[in-house]
Amino acid sequence: MPTRAFALTDDAPAELTEGLSRLQEEVGLSEDFSEAAEEEAFATCGEPRLPAADLTAIDFFAIDPPGARDIDQIMELSRDGSGYLVRYAIADLTAFLTPGGPIDQEAHQRGQTFYAPNRRFPLHPPVLSEGAASLHAGQTRPAYVWQMRLGRDGEVIDVDLGRAIVRSRAQLTYAQAQEQLDSKRADPQLELLREIGTKRLGVEIARGGVSLNLPAQEVEVVDDEWRLVFRAAREVEDWNAQISLLTGICAANIMLDAKVGIVRTLPAATAQATDRLRVIAEALGQSWPRDLGYPDFVRSIDPTTPRGVAMMYACTALFRGADYAAFDGELPEETEHAALATPYAHTTAPLRRLVDRYSLACCTAIVAGEEVPDWVRQALPDLPAEMKASSQRASRFERGILDLVEALALSPHVGQQFEGTVVEVDPDKPERGGLLLDALAVEAPVSGPGLVAGERVKATLEMADVVEGKVRFTV
């Protein structure tokens, strides 16, 4: 499921800081690692198990958010006849940690890195995830290197994968990359990223898929008042995401063909979920004709407007039900990601997500014609449950952060009336529901007699508790 990106200024109110600390404790997050894990991390940094292949002469580069330290991927793009060659290097943690060792054990407990405004709770000790294993510019690092040949239409022709030593030449922010492209002075590889990314978007449309690149959500002070503001994703972020999606699609197909591995699945959206989304679209003034499918509707949304942003976030509801399916010898009944309209695997972020390390090791063995390592096969049965538990914690944490910042934005307006649309009514308690506010593009709990989904109402903000992250409206 797509995740929200939050940013917060350093002078946050004490109530919000207290609320974030409470949420961290409730979800059970810690920045600290066991002494054994820290000792293993420091010891292995100096003695990684390096691959023999050397691809340091290749001009890899990265595009990441500003301040990023856990660099999972770097790429090199070139023309290949009438098509393209995409080299995508992914951080290689197997060079550093031992299966079943202290770092591995803690990684299985955490499942992924958890992100809060201006803070993160890492999957691995930072000396690895932000240091020795991270693909920093100018540093020689071990990596899994995907080599994907594409035709002139962007379709995959051939895939290869192996471990090698690599070196990134540059790390750009999304803003820097977009500015170079817009000013017509971009490096040829950035121009190729635009070209390849655009063609891969076309491939996605042709197969009936859609991917959500959510706007960043930020909290800032405007006229001494804390407000939610949004930054629409840049085009280069969409193109960059397509390279990652391409790799995940290739990984899934490799594992499915070999009948061993783990894929990310998503069932088709229910009629009830789609109908609810249509109610929200109408409330937000978003045109969604009955004969327009969900993928085309998503692509019609303008993410530069507050209502368009709200609609983008509402669309994530159709990603509920995402899961993992592990298999070894017999394929699961469900193997496709319904939103992407293709099989797909998480494989490009091993520094930040546990399952990626296993899919990378699995694919590498398959491509080399070797047996999948025992440590991968032994972990496969438990990985879906471990990742599901971690994803549930992450969703709870993300939802809790959103509740906190929405309560912060609404806190000066207690007692005031807001116009909005009832977008959901609890079937067991019809006096309770969800209200989408016009002015702030915020969805909040509402109570009152006779709530009707889709109905326009005027509601009074009765309470906004920043510490607890709770708001309450009544009609």
N, C-alpha and C positions, 0 to 999 in steps of 0.2 A: 504494500500500500504506500502511496506517496506520503512523504512526511513534510511537516511544516518547518520552515527555517525561521527562528526567532532571533532578534537582536535587541539589546537593551543598553541604555546608557549606564555609565558607571555610578551615577548619583541616584540610584533607584531609591524610592522611599523605604523606610525601615520595615513597613508593613509587608511590602512585596518581598524583601529579602527574607523576612521571617517566614512568609508563606512558601517560598522556594525551599527553605531549609526543612520545613515541615513536610513538604511533598517528597523531598529526597529521602527523608527518614521513613515515610510511609511506604514508598516503593522499594526501599531497601537498597539504596545506591551508595557506593563508596568509591572514593578516588584512590584509596589505599589498597595495596596488595600484600599478600602474606610475605613474611621474611624469606621463605623458601622460593617463592616466585621471583622476588626481587633479586635474590642471589643468583638464580638461574639466568635471569635476564642479563645481568651485568657480566656474568661469566661467558655466556654464549655470544655476546656482542663482539668479543675479541677473537672468537674462534668459530665463525659460521661455516657450515658445510656448503662450500661454493661449487656451482656447476662448472664443467670444463669449457663449455661453449662461451665465446667472448664476442658480444655484439656492442661493445663500447664505441665502435666507430660510427654507429648509426645515430642520426640526429633526432633523438627522442625529445619531446617537450610535454609539459603538463599545463592544464588550465584548471584552476581551483578557486574556491572562495578566498577572499583576503585573509591572511593570517593562518591559512591551513598548514598544519605540520604533519598530519598523518596522510601522506601522499600514496594512495593505492595504485594509481595508474599513470602511465606516460604513453605517448603515442608517436608514431612516425608514419606519415602519409605520403604516398608517391603514386605516380601514374604507372600503369602496367599494361602496355599496349593501348588498346582502346578502353581499358578498364582501370582498376585501381588496386594497389596493394596497401592494406592496413596492417601495420605492426602495432600491437597493443601489449605493452609490458605491465604485468601485475605483480605487486610485491610478493615475495616468496618467504613466507614465515617458516616453511619446513626447513629452511637453512639454519634456523635459529633454535626452534623449540623441539622438545622430545615428546612424542605421543605418550600420554599418560603421566607426563611430568608435572611439576607444580604450576607452570604457566598454562599448560593445556587444561588442567583440572579447573583452574579459576576461569578460564575462557568458557568452558562448558557451563559453569554456574552463571556467568554474565550473559553470554549469548551474543551481545553486540555492545557497541559504544552508545551511551545515552547522552543526548545533547540538551543543554539548558542554555538560556541566554548568557553569553560570555563565559560558559563553563561546560566541561564535558567530563563524563565518567567512563574512562577508556576500557576497551575489551582486553587489552594487553598492557603491560607496564610501559609507560611512555618512553623509557630508554630504548625500547624496541619500536613501538608503533609510531613514535614521533622522532626516532633517532636512527638506529642501525638498520632497521628493516624498511624505513620510509624512503621513497624514491625521490630524494631531494636533488635539486639541480646541482650539477658539478660533483656529485658523489657516485662512486662505483657501488652498485648494489646487485644482489641476486634477484632474479625475477622469472616468472613464467611469461614466455613471449608467444603471443598468438600472432600468426601470420595468415591473414584472410584476404584472399583474392576475390575481387568483385568484378562483374561485368560492367559494361558502360551504363546499364540501367540500375546498377547498385545491388543486383542480386548476387548471392554468394556462389562462387564457382568452385573454390577449393579452400581447405583449412588445414593449417599445420600448427603444432604447439610443442614447445620444449623449454627446458630451463636454460638460462644463460645469464652471464654478467652483463649489465647494461649501465649506461650513464645518461641522465637527463641533461640536456643543454640549457633549458630555460623553464621557469615556472611563471606563468602569467595568471593574473586574475581575470575573471570574466569581463570586468569593465575594461581592462587593458586590451584584451583580445578583440572585444567589440569595437573599441575606439579605433584600433588599427584597421579593422575591416571597413568601418564606416569612412575612414579618412583616405582609403585607397592606397595605403602604404603598408599593407599587411605582408608578412612573410608568406612565401608561396604555400607553405604547409597550412596556414590558416585559410587561405583561399581554397585549398583542397578540402579542408574541413567543411567549409560552407557548401562546396559542390557535392561531396559525399553525403553529408548530413541531409541536404535537401533531397537527394535521390533516395536515401534510406527512408525518409519521411514519406516519399511517394510509394515505396514498397509497402510501408505500413498501411497507408490508405488503401492500396490495392487489395490487401488481404483482409481488410475490414477491421483493422486494429486501431487503437488510440492510446497514447501515453500522455500522462499529465505531468507537466513541468510547473509546479505550483509557485506562485509569487511568494517572495519572502515577506514575512510579517514582522514589523518592527514597532517598538514602543518608544515614543519620543515626547519631549516637552514642547508644546505649542501654546504660547501665551500663558505660561505657568500652569498649564493643564496637560496631564498625561493622556496621550491619544494613541490609538492603533493606526498605523499607516502601512501601506503595502508597496512593494517594489515588484513590478512585473518582471518575469524572467526575460532575459535577453535572447535574441535569436541564437547567439553562439552557444548558449546553454542547451537549447534544443538540439543543435547539431552535435555538441559534445555528448549529450545523453544518448543520441542514436548510435554512437560508437560503442558505448557500454551495452546498450540493448542488443546490438549486433553480436557482440561477444557472448552475451547470455543465451541468445538464441542458438548460436553455434554449439555452445557447451551442452545445452539441453539435447540437441539432436545427436551429438556424439554419444552421450550417456544412454539415451533411449535406444539408439541403434545397437549398442553393446549390451543392453538390458542390465546395466548396473550404474547406480548413481542416485542423484536426488534433484528433483526439479521443483520449481515454484508453480503452484496451481491456483487458479481462481475460477469458481463456477460462474455460469452466466447469471446476470442479475435477475432477481425475481420481478414479477409484474408489480408487486406491492412497492418494492424499492424504486422502480422506475416511475410509478405513478406519484410517489412522494416527491421525487426529484422534479417532476413536471409541475407540481404545486409550487415548489420553491422557485422554479424558473419563472412562472407566471407572477409570483410575488415580487420578483426582482426585475420584472419587465424584460425578461429575456425571451425572445421569440423562439419557440420550439414547435414547428408544425408537426402534426401527427405522422406525416409521411417522411419525416427526417429522422434517421437513426441516431442513436446515442453518439457514436464516433464523430459523425459529421456535425452534430450539435456542439460537442465539446470544441471542435475546431472553429466554430462560429463565434465563440465567446471572446469578447474583448477584455483581455486581462489588465488593461491599463486603466479601467474604471473601477470604482469601489464596488459597484454591483456585479461587475464581471468577475472581480476577485472573489467575492462571496459565492458566486455561482461555481467557480473553479473548486473552491473548498467543498462546497456541497456535493460536487460530483465524486468526491472521494468515497462517499457512502456506498457507491456501487462496487468498491474494492473490498468491502467487508466479505469475509469468508475466504480470503487468501490463505493458503496453507502450503505445506511442503509434502511431497510424496517421494519416499525412498524406496528403492527396489534393487533386487539382486537375483536375477534369474527369471522373474516374472514381472511384467509391466503392470502398474496400477491401473485401475479403471479410469481415473482422471489424470491426464498428463498435460493438458493445455491450460494456458493463461488466457481466460476469456477476453479480457480487455485488450491484450496484445494480439489475440487471435492466432496464437502460435505457441508451441512449447517454448519454455523459457527457464533459465536457471540463474540463481544468484552466484556469480563467479568473479566479480570485478572489485570487490572491496574486502579482502581478507583481513586487513588491519582493523576493520570496524565491524565485521560480521562473521561469526563463527563458521557458518555453513560453507562460505566461499572457499575456505582452505581445503575442504573435503572435495568439493566439485572440481577444483583446480587439480588436485593430486589424482583424482579419478580420471579426468579427461587426459591428463598428461600420459598416464599409463596406457590408456586405450589407444591413443594416437601412436604411441611408440610400439604398440603390439605386445605390451608387457602385461603381467597380471596386476590387477588393482591391489595396492598394498593392503595387508591384513588390517593395519590400524584404521584404514578407511572403511573396509567392509565391516569390521566389528562395531564401528560407531554409527553406521547408516541407520539401523533400526530405531535408535533412540533420538537421532537428530531432529526429526519432525516435531516430536513433543518438546524437546529442548528449545527449539527455535520458536515454537508456538508460545511457550511460556514466556520467553524473552520478549517476543513481539507484543504480547498482552501487557507486560510491564511497561514497554516503551510507549504503547498507545495510552496507557493510564497516565504515564508521566507527561506525555505531550498534551493530552486533554487537560491534565491538571495545570500545566503552564498556561494554556489558553484560558482556562477559567480564571486564573490569577490576573492575567493581563487585561482580560475583559472587565473583571471587577474593578481593576485599577482605573480603566478608562471611564467606567460608568459611575465611580464613587462620587464625583462632584455633582451628580444629577439626581440623587435620591429625592423622591417626592415629585419629580417632574413626570409629565406624560410623554409617551412616545407612540408614534404610529408604526404599525407593522402588520404582518400577516401570520396567522396561525398556520404553521406548516406541518404540525403533527399533533394528534390527540391520543392520549394513553387509552387503549381499548378497555383496560380494567378500571381505570380511574378517569372518566371522561371530563372531570373538572381540572385535569392537569394536561399540559401539552408543551409544545415548543413554539416560540415566537421569534420571527425574523424581523429585526428592527430596520426600518428604512434608512435612518440617518447614519447608523454606524456599521451596517452590514454585519451585525452580530446576532447570533441565535442564542436565545436564553430561555430558561424555564418560565412558564406562565401558568397561572391558576385562575379559575373563575367558572361560573356556571354556564353551561351551554356552549362550550368551545366547539368550533366547527373548522376542520382543516380547510385551508384556502380562504377563510374569511378575514376581511380587513377589520382591525380593531384599534382602539386607543387604550394603551396599558400604562399603568403607573408603576414606576420603579420604587418598590417598597424597601429594598435592602441591597447593599453592595458591600460585602465583607472581603477586603483585600487579603487578609491573612488566611482565611479559609477558602478563598476563591469561589464565593457563592454570591449569586444575585437572585432576586425574586421580583417578578412582575405580577400584577393583578389586573383583571378587567372587570 
